[in-house]
């Protein structure tokens, strides 16, 4: 069996203060190329878990390993560089630079990740290929991101996450603002391109209607225990 792209073991996190949120994940693994949907209601700890996986938060106890690296062994700056190299993130609000061009936005991760830049090869040509695969015209590369429709911005966010073929894709409620038809088309494109890049996909959502598309579907309560401290 291939080594997991993501492995959580004995993970615990506690926000400071008596009323702080606490999260525990005894164990979880994501294999190369696997797609997993993690379902949970608002307040269940999904966003906290993603922040721990991406290294923007550090666990109080336990380990988070991405591509075999324990994030606790890295400094803050090293975690930032490692995240840029190894993780493609699709944010719920897309987090595009509105005054930058589409090309600027897609190529942004490569500025901070030399290995990922090498994997991408000719970055602009690869950005164009991803845009075309995601149903965007060639002319969109020079457009300002803030002038695009919501659906187009979402596809640009996917292209940015995929460029340079990171082994792990993390998606935070990326379909929450879409109607059913647009949601289905978006997921078709996301899965197709994730397979083409060989990337594992972890998506968090509150929508169980997405379940049929994934290799595995888990509830937050299946892998994690969360609680809030007394006020």
C-alpha positions in Angstrom: 0.0 0.0 0.0 1.2 3.5 -0.8 2.2 5.8 2.0 -0.6 8.2 2.9 -0.6 11.7 1.6 -2.1 12.9 4.9 -1.9 11.1 8.3 -3.3 12.4 11.6 -2.5 10.6 14.8 -3.5 11.4 18.3 -4.3 14.9 17.2 -5.5 17.4 19.8 -6.1 21.1 19.6 -7.3 23.6 22.2 -8.1 27.2 21.7 -6.9 29.3 24.7 -9.3 30.2 27.4 -11.9 28.3 29.5 -14.5 28.8 26.7 -12.1 27.8 24.0 -13.0 25.2 21.4 -11.3 21.8 21.7 -10.8 19.2 18.9 -9.5 15.6 19.1 -8.8 13.3 16.1 -7.5 9.9 17.2 -6.5 8.9 13.7 -7.1 9.6 10.0 -5.4 8.8 6.7 -5.8 9.9 3.1 -4.2 7.9 0.4 -2.7 9.2 -2.9 -5.4 9.9 -5.4 -8.2 9.2 -2.9 -11.2 11.5 -2.7 -12.8 12.0 0.8 -15.8 14.1 1.7 -15.9 15.2 5.4 -19.4 16.2 6.4 -20.2 18.4 9.5 -22.5 21.1 10.7 -21.3 24.6 11.4 -19.3 24.7 14.6 -18.3 21.0 14.3 -14.6 21.9 13.9 -14.2 21.5 10.1 -12.4 24.8 9.6 -10.1 24.2 12.6 -9.2 20.8 11.2 -8.3 22.2 7.8 -6.2 24.9 9.5 -4.3 22.1 11.3 -3.8 20.1 8.1 -2.5 23.2 6.3 -0.2 24.2 9.2 -1.8 27.6 9.9 -2.6 26.2 13.3 -0.3 23.8 15.3 -1.7 20.9 17.2 -1.5 21.0 21.0 -0.6 17.3 20.9 -0.3 14.6 18.3 1.0 14.7 14.7 -0.1 16.0 11.3 2.0 14.5 8.5 1.6 15.7 4.9 3.6 13.8 2.2 5.5 12.2 5.1 6.5 15.4 6.8 5.5 16.1 10.4 4.4 19.8 10.4 5.5 20.2 14.0 9.1 19.8 12.9 8.9 22.9 10.7 9.2 26.6 11.7 6.4 29.0 10.8 8.2 30.1 7.6 9.0 26.5 6.7 5.4 25.5 7.1 4.3 28.4 4.8 6.8 27.2 2.1 5.8 23.6 2.6 2.1 24.4 2.3 2.8 26.2 -1.0 4.7 23.2 -2.3 2.5 20.3 -1.2 -1.1 21.6 -0.7 -3.5 23.1 -3.1 -6.3 25.0 -1.2 -9.7 25.9 -2.6 -11.3 28.4 -0.3 -15.0 28.9 0.2 -14.7 32.6 -0.8 -12.0 31.8 -3.4 -9.6 34.4 -2.0 -8.5 35.7 -5.4 -6.6 38.9 -5.8 -9.4 41.0 -7.5 -7.1 43.5 -9.2 -4.7 40.8 -10.4 -5.2 39.1 -13.7 -6.4 35.5 -13.9 -2.9 34.4 -14.9 -1.4 36.3 -11.9 -3.8 34.5 -9.5 -3.2 31.0 -11.0 0.6 31.4 -11.0 0.7 32.9 -7.5 1.6 29.6 -5.6 4.5 29.0 -7.9 6.2 32.2 -6.7 6.7 30.6 -3.3 7.3 27.0 -4.3 10.3 26.2 -6.5 9.7 22.4 -6.7 6.0 23.0 -7.6 7.2 25.6 -10.2 9.5 22.9 -11.7 6.6 20.4 -11.8 4.5 23.0 -13.6 7.1 23.6 -16.3 6.0 26.5 -18.5 3.7 28.0 -15.9 1.7 30.3 -18.2 1.2 27.4 -20.7 0.1 25.2 -17.9 -2.3 27.8 -16.6 -3.8 28.1 -20.0 -4.2 24.3 -20.2 -6.0 24.2 -16.9 -8.3 27.1 -17.8 -9.3 25.4 -21.1 -9.8 22.1 -19.2 -12.0 23.9 -16.7 -14.1 25.5 -19.5 -12.6 29.0 -19.5 -11.5 30.7 -22.7 -7.9 31.6 -23.5 -8.8 35.3 -23.3 -9.6 35.0 -19.6 -5.9 34.8 -18.6 -5.5 38.6 -19.1 -8.8 39.5 -17.4 -8.9 41.0 -13.9 -10.2 38.4 -11.5 -12.6 40.8 -9.9 -14.5 41.2 -13.2 -15.3 37.5 -13.5 -18.6 35.8 -12.6 -18.8 33.7 -9.5 -18.6 30.5 -11.5 -15.6 31.7 -13.4 -13.8 32.8 -10.2 -14.4 29.4 -8.7 -12.8 27.7 -11.7 -9.8 30.1 -11.5 -9.5 29.1 -7.8 -9.4 25.4 -8.8 -6.8 26.1 -11.4 -4.7 27.9 -8.8 -5.0 24.9 -6.5 -4.1 22.4 -9.2 -1.1 24.1 -10.9 2.1 22.3 -10.2 0.3 19.1 -9.2 0.4 19.3 -5.4 -0.2 15.8 -3.8 -3.0 17.1 -1.6 -6.0 19.2 -2.4 -8.1 20.7 0.4 -11.5 22.2 -0.4 -13.5 24.2 2.1 -17.2 24.3 1.2 -16.4 25.2 -2.4 -20.0 24.5 -3.7 -22.0 26.3 -1.0 -22.9 29.2 -3.2 -23.8 27.2 -6.3 -27.2 25.9 -7.5 -27.5 22.1 -8.2 -26.8 22.2 -11.9 -23.7 24.5 -11.6 -22.5 22.4 -8.6 -22.6 19.2 -10.6 -20.7 20.7 -13.5 -18.1 22.2 -11.1 -17.6 18.8 -9.4 -17.2 17.0 -12.7 -14.4 19.4 -13.6 -12.8 19.3 -10.2 -12.7 15.5 -10.1 -11.5 15.2 -13.6 -8.6 17.6 -13.1 -7.7 16.1 -9.7 -7.4 12.7 -11.3 -5.3 14.1 -14.1 -2.9 15.7 -11.6 -2.8 12.6 -9.3 -3.9 14.7 -6.4 -5.8 13.4 -3.3 -8.8 15.5 -2.5 -10.2 16.2 1.0 -13.4 18.3 0.8 -15.4 19.5 3.8 -19.0 20.4 3.5 -22.3 20.4 5.3 -24.1 19.0 2.1 -24.7 15.2 2.1 -26.0 15.4 -1.5 -22.3 15.4 -2.6 -21.6 12.0 -1.1 -22.1 9.7 -4.1 -19.1 11.2 -5.9 -16.4 10.4 -3.4 -14.4 7.3 -2.6 -15.2 7.7 1.1 -17.7 9.8 3.1 -17.1 10.5 6.7 -19.0 12.6 9.3 -16.8 14.8 11.5 -18.1 12.8 14.5 -16.7 9.7 12.9 -13.1 10.9 13.1 -13.2 13.8 15.6 -14.5 14.8 19.0 -15.1 18.5 19.6 -16.3 20.5 22.6 -16.5 24.0 23.9 -15.2 24.8 27.3 -17.4 26.1 30.1 -18.1 29.9 30.0 
